[in-house]
C-alpha cells in the first residue's frame, strides 16, 4: 500500500528538497545581513563619539580650551573696566588739585573787592597785579606756559589769524603784528591757540 503525505507541506518538502534548503539558506543570509548592519551602525556611533571627544593636535581637550578662553575674556573685561575707572578717578583728582590750588587766589580777589571801597585806583591796581601774579605762578608750576607771538612768523600750529592788515614795515610781512588773545601751552602741548593779526 502507498502512504499519502500527511499534509501539503510535507508533500512540497518531499517533492522539492532543494527548495527547502534554499529557504533555510536565504533566512540565514537575511539574519546575517541584519547583524552586519547593526554592527556597522554601532561602529559609526562609536566613531562619532570618539571624534567628538578627540583631543586637539596639542593633546588638550577642546573643552579645556573653551574654559581657558572664557577665563581669559573675563580677566580682560575686568582689566578694561578697572582701567576706565582708574582713568576717571585720575581726571577727577587732577581737576580737584588745580581747583584747590586756585582757592587762595579766589580768596585774594574777594578780599580785594571788599577792601576796594575808599582806596584809590593805584592801590587797587597794585592789589590786582599781585593777585594775577599769584595765579600765574600757580598755573606755571603745573606746566602752563604763555606763548610769545608778537613779531614771530605766523605759524598755523600755534596761531589763529583773526585778520590781516598791511604790514607796518616790510620785514613784518607774514609775521604777527598784534596779539588779540594770548595762546598757552601745557607741558609743550598747545592748550589754546593765540589769536593774532598778521601783516601782509
Backbone as CSV, one residue per row, in Angstrom:
resi,resn,N_x,N_y,N_z,CA_x,CA_y,CA_z,C_x,C_y,C_z
1,UNK,0.850,-1.198,0.000,0.000,0.000,0.000,0.876,1.234,0.000
2,UNK,0.459,2.261,-0.760,1.223,3.528,-0.848,0.635,4.516,0.120
3,UNK,1.539,5.117,1.057,1.085,6.114,2.034,1.064,7.490,1.398
4,UNK,-0.018,8.196,1.686,-0.135,9.573,1.220,0.566,10.513,2.187
5,UNK,1.122,11.629,1.717,1.744,12.623,2.638,0.714,13.136,3.597
6,UNK,1.173,13.434,4.848,0.259,13.906,5.888,-0.316,15.271,5.544
7,UNK,0.445,16.082,4.948,-0.075,17.401,4.571,0.672,17.890,3.354
8,UNK,0.216,19.037,2.871,0.800,19.583,1.656,2.233,20.001,1.863
9,UNK,2.572,20.466,3.122,3.940,20.931,3.392,4.912,19.796,3.233
10,UNK,4.547,18.648,3.788,5.427,17.505,3.657,5.558,17.131,2.197
11,UNK,4.438,17.282,1.477,4.483,16.948,0.068,5.423,17.859,-0.685
12,UNK,5.352,19.151,-0.351,6.222,20.096,-1.044,7.664,19.829,-0.716
13,UNK,7.944,19.655,0.602,9.321,19.411,1.019,9.835,18.112,0.465
14,UNK,8.980,17.146,0.449,9.426,15.868,-0.072,9.643,15.948,-1.561
15,UNK,8.799,16.717,-2.214,8.928,16.819,-3.654,10.038,17.739,-4.082
16,UNK,10.414,18.732,-3.191,11.437,19.724,-3.582,12.391,19.957,-2.439
17,UNK,13.243,19.036,-2.136,14.217,19.226,-1.031,15.154,20.373,-1.298
18,UNK,15.440,20.677,-2.522,16.363,21.788,-2.835,15.736,23.110,-2.475
19,UNK,14.430,23.255,-2.706,13.732,24.496,-2.362,13.748,24.730,-0.885
20,UNK,13.565,23.677,-0.080,13.605,23.826,1.377,14.981,24.289,1.828
21,UNK,15.995,23.728,1.246,17.367,24.126,1.608,17.621,25.563,1.231
22,UNK,17.041,25.979,0.073,17.265,27.364,-0.374,16.601,28.342,0.580
23,UNK,15.378,28.012,1.063,14.688,28.897,2.008,15.477,29.027,3.286
24,UNK,16.010,27.919,3.762,16.795,27.948,5.002,18.022,28.809,4.834
25,UNK,18.655,28.654,3.687,19.877,29.435,3.432,19.557,30.910,3.309
26,UNK,18.431,31.242,2.648,18.033,32.643,2.480,17.737,33.280,3.817
27,UNK,17.059,32.524,4.703,16.770,33.054,6.045,18.030,33.321,6.817
28,UNK,18.982,32.432,6.723,20.250,32.637,7.433,20.984,33.838,6.885
29,UNK,20.938,33.995,5.556,21.633,35.132,4.939,21.008,36.445,5.367
30,UNK,19.679,36.512,5.418,18.990,37.742,5.848,19.341,38.072,7.285
31,UNK,19.392,37.045,8.123,19.768,37.289,9.525,21.168,37.820,9.646
32,UNK,22.068,37.267,8.861,23.456,37.757,8.894,23.531,39.201,8.439
33,UNK,22.759,39.583,7.428,22.796,40.966,6.920,22.323,41.939,7.983
34,UNK,21.261,41.599,8.718,20.765,42.476,9.779,21.814,42.663,10.869
35,UNK,22.469,41.564,11.246,23.508,41.664,12.272,24.653,42.553,11.805
36,UNK,25.027,42.424,10.525,26.123,43.245,9.994,25.743,44.724,9.977
37,UNK,24.474,45.030,9.608,24.033,46.423,9.596,24.051,47.010,11.000
38,UNK,23.582,46.224,11.985,23.593,46.700,13.371,25.011,46.952,13.861
39,UNK,25.913,46.032,13.519,27.309,46.215,13.926,27.907,47.458,13.276
40,UNK,27.584,47.698,11.992,28.107,48.878,11.290,27.570,50.156,11.911
41,UNK,26.256,50.153,12.257,25.663,51.341,12.888,26.313,51.612,14.230
42,UNK,26.555,50.548,15.000,27.225,50.722,16.290,28.629,51.252,16.134
43,UNK,29.310,50.779,15.102,30.683,51.254,14.862,30.682,52.722,14.487
44,UNK,29.696,53.148,13.644,29.616,54.563,13.256,29.348,55.441,14.463
45,UNK,28.437,54.972,15.345,28.127,55.758,16.547,29.344,55.897,17.438
46,UNK,30.079,54.797,17.598,31.291,54.845,18.425,32.314,55.783,17.822
47,UNK,32.411,55.751,16.481,33.374,56.632,15.805,33.017,58.094,16.009
48,UNK,31.689,58.420,15.908,31.259,59.809,16.091,31.559,60.285,17.498
49,UNK,31.272,59.426,18.499,31.562,59.807,19.877,33.047,60.021,20.081
50,UNK,33.829,59.139,19.464,35.281,59.267,19.617,35.780,60.548,18.983
51,UNK,35.195,60.895,17.786,35.629,62.118,17.112,35.240,63.349,17.908
52,UNK,34.046,63.329,18.570,33.607,64.484,19.345,34.477,64.746,20.549
53,UNK,35.080,63.706,21.082,35.908,63.888,22.272,37.384,63.734,21.980
54,UNK,37.718,63.743,20.669,39.128,63.610,20.320,39.912,64.820,20.793
55,UNK,41.074,64.658,21.335,41.895,65.810,21.731,42.399,66.556,20.515
56,UNK,42.736,67.829,20.712,43.284,68.629,19.623,44.705,68.194,19.321
57,UNK,45.304,68.856,18.332,46.638,68.465,17.890,47.666,68.561,19.007
58,UNK,47.448,69.516,19.934,48.424,69.650,21.016,48.110,68.734,22.193
59,UNK,47.074,67.881,22.027,46.808,66.893,23.052,45.826,67.326,24.113
60,UNK,45.222,68.540,24.012,44.283,69.018,25.015,42.857,68.917,24.490
61,UNK,41.937,68.676,25.428,40.529,68.575,25.089,39.991,69.946,24.676
62,UNK,39.135,70.030,23.629,38.555,71.325,23.235,37.819,72.017,24.366
63,UNK,37.220,71.233,25.263,36.516,71.838,26.399,37.476,72.612,27.293
64,UNK,38.703,72.119,27.402,39.707,72.819,28.207,40.041,74.159,27.567
65,UNK,40.157,74.167,26.232,40.457,75.421,25.530,39.322,76.417,25.675
66,UNK,38.076,75.932,25.604,36.934,76.828,25.784,36.942,77.446,27.173
67,UNK,37.259,76.649,28.158,37.315,77.160,29.530,38.413,78.212,29.678
68,UNK,39.562,77.948,29.062,40.659,78.923,29.115,40.264,80.223,28.428
69,UNK,39.571,80.103,27.287,39.151,81.305,26.551,38.187,82.140,27.380
70,UNK,37.206,81.482,28.002,36.232,82.217,28.813,36.899,82.894,30.004
71,UNK,37.845,82.221,30.625,38.559,82.827,31.754,39.362,84.043,31.292
72,UNK,40.053,83.892,30.148,40.861,85.000,29.629,39.985,86.189,29.259
73,UNK,38.840,85.926,28.653,37.922,87.008,28.279,37.417,87.738,29.521
74,UNK,37.072,86.988,30.562,36.589,87.608,31.798,37.678,88.461,32.442
75,UNK,38.915,87.961,32.436,40.019,88.737,33.009,40.249,90.027,32.228
76,UNK,40.188,89.952,30.890,40.386,91.153,30.076,39.272,92.164,30.309
77,UNK,38.038,91.681,30.424,36.912,92.592,30.659,37.056,93.285,32.007
78,UNK,37.480,92.555,33.021,37.709,93.167,34.334,38.834,94.192,34.275
79,UNK,39.897,93.877,33.524,41.010,94.822,33.375,40.553,96.102,32.684
80,UNK,39.732,95.958,31.634,39.231,97.136,30.906,38.385,98.021,31.816
81,UNK,37.491,97.415,32.585,36.645,98.199,33.489,37.476,98.881,34.572
82,UNK,38.465,98.159,35.103,39.302,98.746,36.148,40.109,99.920,35.603
83,UNK,40.632,99.773,34.371,41.407,100.860,33.762,40.554,102.100,33.535
84,UNK,39.328,101.914,33.041,38.436,103.052,32.828,38.094,103.733,34.148
85,UNK,37.882,102.956,35.189,37.560,103.534,36.497,38.740,104.325,37.057
86,UNK,39.945,103.755,36.921,41.130,104.456,37.421,41.391,105.734,36.634
87,UNK,41.140,105.692,35.315,41.343,106.892,34.499,40.380,107.999,34.925
88,UNK,39.122,107.628,35.166,38.149,108.614,35.620,38.530,109.214,36.963
89,UNK,39.013,108.361,37.866,39.435,108.861,39.174,40.637,109.789,39.048
90,UNK,41.549,109.471,38.118,42.724,110.318,37.913,42.323,111.698,37.400
91,UNK,41.389,111.728,36.450,40.931,113.017,35.909,40.257,113.838,36.997
92,UNK,39.420,113.185,37.791,38.730,113.915,38.859,39.705,114.438,39.903
93,UNK,40.689,113.615,40.254,41.655,114.055,41.265,42.524,115.192,40.741
94,UNK,42.879,115.147,39.435,43.682,116.228,38.857,42.895,117.531,38.845
95,UNK,41.621,117.471,38.466,40.787,118.669,38.482,40.616,119.208,39.885
96,UNK,40.511,118.331,40.844,40.365,118.775,42.233,41.628,119.473,42.708
97,UNK,42.787,118.943,42.317,44.054,119.543,42.753,44.199,120.968,42.227
98,UNK,43.895,121.161,40.936,44.011,122.501,40.352,43.012,123.453,40.996
99,UNK,41.778,122.990,41.165,40.753,123.846,41.772,41.140,124.239,43.189
100,UNK,41.643,123.284,43.937,42.047,123.577,45.317,43.197,124.577,45.357
101,UNK,44.118,124.473,44.395,45.258,125.393,44.383,44.840,126.817,44.023
102,UNK,43.698,126.972,43.337,43.233,128.304,42.946,42.341,128.957,44.005
103,UNK,41.968,128.234,45.012,41.118,128.814,46.057,41.768,130.015,46.750
104,UNK,43.080,129.983,47.057,43.694,131.182,47.660,43.602,132.414,46.770
105,UNK,43.674,132.210,45.458,43.535,133.342,44.535,42.126,133.916,44.623
106,UNK,41.145,133.030,44.686,39.764,133.484,44.827,39.582,134.251,46.133
107,UNK,40.199,133.763,47.188,40.130,134.474,48.473,40.727,135.870,48.357
108,UNK,41.865,135.979,47.652,42.510,137.287,47.490,41.619,138.246,46.705
109,UNK,40.964,137.740,45.672,40.057,138.588,44.897,38.914,139.107,45.774
110,UNK,38.355,138.221,46.572,37.247,138.635,47.428,37.697,139.664,48.462
111,UNK,38.879,139.475,49.014,39.391,140.461,49.983,39.669,141.797,49.299
112,UNK,40.211,141.725,48.074,40.492,142.970,47.350,39.201,143.709,47.004
113,UNK,38.178,142.953,46.632,36.897,143.580,46.313,36.309,144.249,47.555
114,UNK,36.430,143.575,48.688,35.873,144.138,49.922,36.641,145.370,50.373
115,UNK,37.952,145.377,50.123,38.786,146.499,50.586,38.900,147.613,49.562
116,UNK,38.282,147.432,48.379,38.432,148.439,47.328,37.685,149.733,47.648
117,UNK,36.701,149.658,48.505,35.964,150.865,48.859,36.867,151.802,49.670
118,UNK,36.957,153.012,49.225,37.765,154.007,49.927,39.217,154.017,49.505
119,UNK,39.637,153.099,48.598,41.024,153.083,48.134,41.118,153.800,46.794
120,UNK,42.281,154.339,46.551,42.459,154.981,45.248,42.771,153.925,44.188
121,UNK,42.712,154.319,42.947,42.883,153.390,41.834,44.264,152.756,41.805
122,UNK,45.289,153.473,42.211,46.649,152.934,42.184,46.801,151.782,43.158
123,UNK,46.239,151.936,44.340,46.318,150.853,45.322,45.542,149.619,44.841
124,UNK,44.396,149.857,44.242,43.618,148.735,43.715,44.380,148.032,42.596
125,UNK,45.015,148.792,41.771,45.769,148.216,40.658,46.898,147.345,41.175
126,UNK,47.621,147.820,42.154,48.716,147.039,42.728,48.192,145.742,43.351
127,UNK,47.057,145.830,44.003,46.479,144.634,44.617,46.101,143.589,43.581
128,UNK,45.482,144.024,42.506,45.080,143.082,41.460,46.292,142.512,40.724
129,UNK,47.335,143.306,40.570,48.556,142.790,39.948,49.159,141.669,40.785
130,UNK,49.160,141.849,42.084,49.697,140.810,42.975,48.863,139.528,42.880
131,UNK,47.558,139.702,42.806,46.684,138.527,42.688,46.939,137.805,41.363
132,UNK,47.073,138.575,40.278,47.343,137.974,38.973,48.664,137.232,38.940
133,UNK,49.684,137.814,39.568,50.989,137.146,39.625,50.907,135.846,40.426
134,UNK,50.133,135.877,41.492,49.982,134.672,42.314,49.295,133.559,41.514
135,UNK,48.258,133.927,40.798,47.535,132.937,39.997,48.412,132.393,38.876
136,UNK,49.156,133.268,38.208,50.042,132.839,37.132,51.116,131.889,37.661
137,UNK,51.649,132.181,38.827,52.668,131.314,39.423,52.131,129.923,39.721
138,UNK,50.884,129.854,40.203,50.275,128.550,40.491,50.123,127.730,39.210
139,UNK,49.649,128.372,38.149,49.429,127.654,36.887,50.744,127.268,36.211
140,UNK,51.737,128.147,36.280,53.040,127.826,35.687,53.703,126.663,36.415
141,UNK,53.465,126.560,37.709,54.018,125.433,38.467,53.416,124.104,38.015
142,UNK,52.283,124.154,37.347,51.623,122.947,36.848,51.803,122.769,35.348
143,UNK,52.777,123.463,34.766,53.132,123.236,33.368,52.559,124.218,32.377
144,UNK,51.866,125.261,32.845,51.299,126.234,31.916,52.381,127.195,31.433
145,UNK,52.389,127.467,30.139,53.387,128.363,29.541,52.699,129.293,28.546
146,UNK,52.925,130.585,28.696,52.346,131.555,27.770,53.233,131.658,26.534
147,UNK,52.616,131.642,25.353,53.364,131.717,24.100,53.535,133.180,23.684
148,UNK,54.774,133.549,23.396,55.065,134.898,22.908,54.919,134.893,21.390
149,UNK,53.919,135.626,20.886,53.607,135.555,19.459,53.947,136.828,18.697
150,UNK,53.936,137.959,19.337,54.119,139.225,18.618,55.503,139.286,17.981
151,UNK,55.523,139.580,16.666,56.771,139.669,15.923,57.259,138.339,15.383
152,UNK,56.600,137.238,15.748,57.024,135.914,15.279,56.393,135.597,13.929
153,UNK,57.015,134.684,13.208,56.436,134.221,11.951,55.088,133.549,12.227
154,UNK,54.129,133.832,11.360,52.812,133.219,11.549,52.920,131.705,11.372
155,UNK,52.423,130.964,12.362,52.516,129.506,12.369,51.126,128.940,12.661
156,UNK,50.595,128.192,11.708,49.244,127.641,11.893,49.178,126.625,13.028
157,UNK,50.320,126.094,13.445,50.332,125.154,14.563,50.256,125.861,15.909
158,UNK,50.469,127.193,15.898,50.472,127.954,17.149,49.481,129.113,17.140
159,UNK,49.200,129.637,15.960,48.429,130.880,15.863,47.129,130.677,15.094
160,UNK,46.171,131.536,15.414,44.913,131.612,14.676,44.759,133.048,14.183
161,UNK,44.769,133.228,12.872,44.714,134.575,12.299,43.286,135.111,12.352
162,UNK,43.116,136.229,13.046,41.812,136.880,13.123,41.583,137.750,11.890
163,UNK,42.623,138.459,11.503,42.547,139.319,10.326,43.950,139.608,9.817
164,UNK,44.019,140.229,8.660,45.299,140.649,8.079,45.244,142.159,7.803
165,UNK,46.372,142.787,8.022,46.477,144.225,7.761,47.768,144.484,6.991
166,UNK,47.857,145.626,6.342,49.130,145.956,5.685,50.262,146.007,6.709
167,UNK,51.367,145.384,6.385,52.497,145.345,7.323,53.030,146.758,7.547
168,UNK,53.226,147.146,8.811,53.763,148.487,9.078,55.180,148.654,8.552
169,UNK,55.906,147.539,8.451,57.270,147.559,7.931,57.435,146.369,6.985
170,UNK,58.302,146.492,6.003,58.482,145.385,5.046,58.849,144.070,5.719
171,UNK,59.666,144.125,6.769,60.096,142.881,7.416,58.985,142.222,8.254
172,UNK,57.832,142.895,8.414,56.732,142.325,9.197,55.722,141.575,8.323
173,UNK,56.008,141.480,7.034,55.112,140.721,6.171,55.139,139.235,6.547
174,UNK,53.955,138.665,6.720,53.859,137.252,7.098,54.133,137.004,8.566
175,UNK,54.253,138.077,9.342,54.521,137.936,10.771,53.343,138.463,11.588
176,UNK,53.372,138.148,12.885,52.307,138.574,13.791,52.526,140.037,14.149
177,UNK,51.575,140.870,13.763,51.672,142.301,14.046,51.112,142.621,15.425
178,UNK,50.025,141.938,15.794,49.402,142.204,17.092,48.780,140.916,17.623
179,UNK,48.642,140.835,18.954,48.043,139.667,19.607,46.722,140.101,20.236
180,UNK,45.642,139.503,19.778,44.318,139.811,20.324,44.058,139.011,21.597
181,UNK,44.466,137.753,21.588,44.289,136.880,22.758,45.502,135.964,22.841
182,UNK,46.202,135.942,23.969,47.427,135.135,24.053,47.130,133.637,24.008
183,UNK,48.104,132.904,23.507,47.994,131.447,23.485,48.816,130.826,24.601
184,UNK,48.459,129.584,24.951,49.140,128.911,26.061,49.455,127.467,25.681
185,UNK,50.533,126.971,26.274,50.897,125.563,26.177,50.821,124.939,27.564
186,UNK,50.516,123.657,27.571,50.533,122.895,28.814,51.425,121.684,28.586
187,UNK,52.601,121.709,29.232,53.586,120.627,29.046,53.909,120.442,27.558
188,UNK,54.255,121.522,26.877,54.668,121.524,25.471,53.547,121.164,24.499
189,UNK,52.316,121.090,24.968,51.170,120.845,24.095,50.313,122.103,24.053
190,UNK,49.907,122.501,22.838,49.120,123.730,22.703,47.780,123.563,23.409
191,UNK,47.566,124.402,24.399,46.306,124.391,25.137,45.297,125.336,24.495
192,UNK,45.794,126.469,24.008,44.942,127.428,23.306,45.780,128.168,22.272
193,UNK,45.260,128.258,21.058,45.958,128.988,20.001,45.896,130.491,20.283
194,UNK,46.967,131.172,19.911,46.987,132.630,20.047,46.208,133.249,18.893
195,UNK,45.298,134.154,19.221,44.530,134.859,18.190,45.300,136.124,17.823
196,UNK,45.695,136.202,16.557,46.647,137.242,16.165,46.193,137.984,14.907
197,UNK,46.862,139.120,14.686,46.704,139.908,13.466,47.990,139.753,12.665
198,UNK,47.857,139.412,11.392,49.021,139.106,10.559,49.227,140.226,9.537
199,UNK,50.500,140.591,9.329,50.832,141.605,8.326,50.956,140.989,6.947
200,UNK,50.500,141.739,5.933,50.624,141.234,4.558,51.229,142.297,3.652
